[in-house]
Amino acid sequence: MAKAPDWRSSGGYFAVDTGRRSTYFTARAESALARLPRVEQRRILAAIARMAADDSLHGSKPLAGRREHSLRIGPWRVLFAVRDSDSIQIIKIGPRGDVYRH
């Protein structure tokens, strides 16, 4: 996967081209994804690609009091932020009980 330019001075990001929007993963999200079994990685990446390709961010919910959204994929949650009309930043990936904690 191609490296994307950093949006901030710290942290590395990698990007996935989903067609409609560019999807950037923080180092924390990338690390969490890498620790999952390959089957779960594919499920999560496929769901992210479907969501990012849809104008309405299908299947995601905005989080109350926060600028992030949550995408449910079985027992896993993906926290992400829409940075502009052409890009999404994946912030965190984890089990439902842990992913919402700061």
C-alpha positions in Angstrom: 0.0 0.0 0.0 1.3 3.4 -0.9 2.4 5.9 1.7 0.3 9.0 2.0 1.6 12.4 3.0 1.3 13.2 6.7 -1.5 15.5 7.7 0.2 16.3 10.9 3.9 16.7 11.8 3.9 13.4 13.8 2.7 9.9 13.0 2.9 8.0 9.8 -0.2 7.2 7.7 -0.8 4.7 5.0 -3.5 5.1 2.4 -6.0 2.9 0.6 -7.6 4.0 -2.7 -11.3 3.1 -2.4 -12.3 4.9 -5.6 -14.7 7.6 -4.2 -12.6 8.7 -1.3 -9.0 8.2 -0.2 -8.8 6.4 3.1 -5.9 7.1 5.4 -5.0 4.9 8.4 -3.2 6.2 11.5 -0.3 4.2 12.8 -2.5 3.1 15.7 -5.2 1.8 13.4 -2.7 0.1 11.0 -1.1 -1.7 14.0 -4.5 -2.8 15.3 -5.5 -4.2 11.9 -2.2 -6.0 11.5 -2.7 -7.9 14.8 -6.1 -9.3 13.6 -6.5 -12.6 11.8 -6.2 -12.4 8.0 -10.0 -13.2 7.6 -11.0 -10.4 9.9 -8.6 -8.0 8.2 -10.3 -8.7 4.8 -13.8 -8.2 6.3 -12.8 -4.9 7.9 -11.0 -3.6 4.8 -14.0 -4.7 2.6 -16.5 -2.9 4.9 -14.3 0.3 4.9 -14.1 0.2 1.1 -17.9 -0.2 0.8 -18.5 2.6 3.2 -16.0 5.0 1.7 -17.4 4.4 -1.8 -20.9 5.5 -0.7 -21.7 9.2 -0.5 -23.8 8.6 2.6 -21.1 6.7 4.5 -23.5 3.7 4.5 -23.5 1.7 7.7 -21.7 4.3 9.9 -23.1 6.3 12.8 -21.9 9.7 14.1 -20.6 9.6 17.7 -22.4 11.9 20.2 -20.3 14.7 21.3 -17.4 13.8 19.0 -16.4 14.5 15.4 -15.8 10.8 14.7 -18.1 8.2 13.2 -18.3 4.5 14.0 -18.6 1.6 11.6 -19.7 -1.8 13.0 -18.2 -4.9 11.5 -19.3 -7.9 13.6 -17.6 -7.6 17.0 -15.2 -4.9 15.7 -15.6 -1.2 15.5 -13.8 1.2 13.2 -13.6 4.9 14.4 -13.0 7.3 11.6 -13.3 11.0 10.8 -14.3 12.6 7.5 -11.5 15.1 6.8 -13.0 16.6 3.6 -15.2 15.4 0.8 -12.4 13.3 -0.7 -10.7 11.7 2.3 -11.4 9.6 5.4 -9.0 9.0 8.3 -9.3 5.7 10.1 -8.4 6.5 13.7 -8.9 3.3 15.7 -9.9 -0.3 15.1 -10.8 -2.6 18.0 -13.5 -4.6 19.9 -16.6 -2.8 20.8 -15.9 -2.4 24.5 -12.4 -0.9 24.0 -12.5 1.2 20.9 -14.5 4.1 22.4 -12.1 4.7 25.2 -9.5 7.5 24.7 
